[in-house]
Amino acid sequence: MSGEMLIEATTSLLVLVGGAFALLGSIGLARLPDFFTRLHGPTKATTLGVGALVIGSMVHLSTQGNGLSLRELAITLFLFITAPVSAHLLSKVALKRGRRSDKGTGL
């Protein structure tokens, strides 16, 4: 396998995995029963999915002659830092307002 084919295969795999995780996270957001379990969709699976898509974009654009694209790396780092923090803050506010889990998850 040549170097160009390996990069195309890596990019394709990252885009497919990212799309699958983003789809699963979106389905989880729509289908899970209560607020606290719905937080897992966008913060876990969708974050990983979008991160894989952006890293796939970074791999693809780095082969176009411009070198390593730091913009995509910054987007990925920002995404992985802010998503868990926002989910934590949302859950703290929900607990403070007295919202409890519907399915006995312990909250």
N, C-alpha and C positions, 0 to 999 in steps of 0.2 A: 504494500500500500504506500503510495507516494505521500509526501508531506502535505500537499494540497488536499488530497482526498481525506487524509486524517483530520485536517482542520474542518473540512466540510462535514464530515461525519460527527465530529465533536459538537459543532454548532447545531447541526440538526438534532442530535440527541438532547442537547440542553434546551432547545426550543420545544421539542416534544414533551420532555419531562416537565418543563415549566408550564406549558399549556395544560397538561394533565393535572398538576397540583393546583393551578389557578381554578380549573373547572371543579375539582373536588372541594376546594375551599368555598367556592360560590354555592355549590349545592348544599354544603354543610351550613352555610349562613341561612339559606332558605328553609332547610328541612329540620334542623335540630330543634328540640322542644322548648327550651327556655333561654333567657338572656345569657346566662353564664356559659352554657354549652355553645351558644351561637358565637361567642367571642373566639372560640377556637378556629372557626372557619377562616376569617380574615387574618388572624394573627399568626396562625401556624402554617396551614397549607398554602394560602394565597401569598403570604410573604415569601415562602420558599419558592413558589411558582414564579412570581415576578422577579425574584432574585436570580433564578436560573435563566429566565428570558433575558435579563439585562446582561448577565455574564456571557450568554450566548452571543448577544450583540457585541459585547466587548471583544470576544474571540474573533468574530467575523470582521469587525472594523480594524482590528490590529493587523490583519493580513492585507488590507487595502493599501498599505504603503505609508500610513501615517504613524505607525508605531502603536504602542499601547495607549489606549484611550482611557485617560484618568477620569473623564466625566462619568462613564458608566460605573467605574469602581466607586466613585463618590456617591452615586445614586444608590448602589447596592449597600454600601455601609450605612448611609442615612436610613434606608428602609429597614435594615436589620436592627438598628438602634432604636428607631422611633416606634415601630409597631408594637413591641412588647411593652414599652413604657405607656403608650396610649391605652392598650388593653388593661394594663394594671390600674391606670387611673379611672377608666370606665367601670371596672369591677369595684373599686373602692367607693366610687360615688353611688353605685347601685346598692352596695351593702349599707352605706350610710343612710340612704333613703328607705331602707327596710325591705328591699326586694330580696326575695328568697327563691331558691331553686324549686321548680315544679316537680321534678322527678326524684327527689331524695338524694342528690349528689353530695349532700353534707353541708351545703351553704344555707 
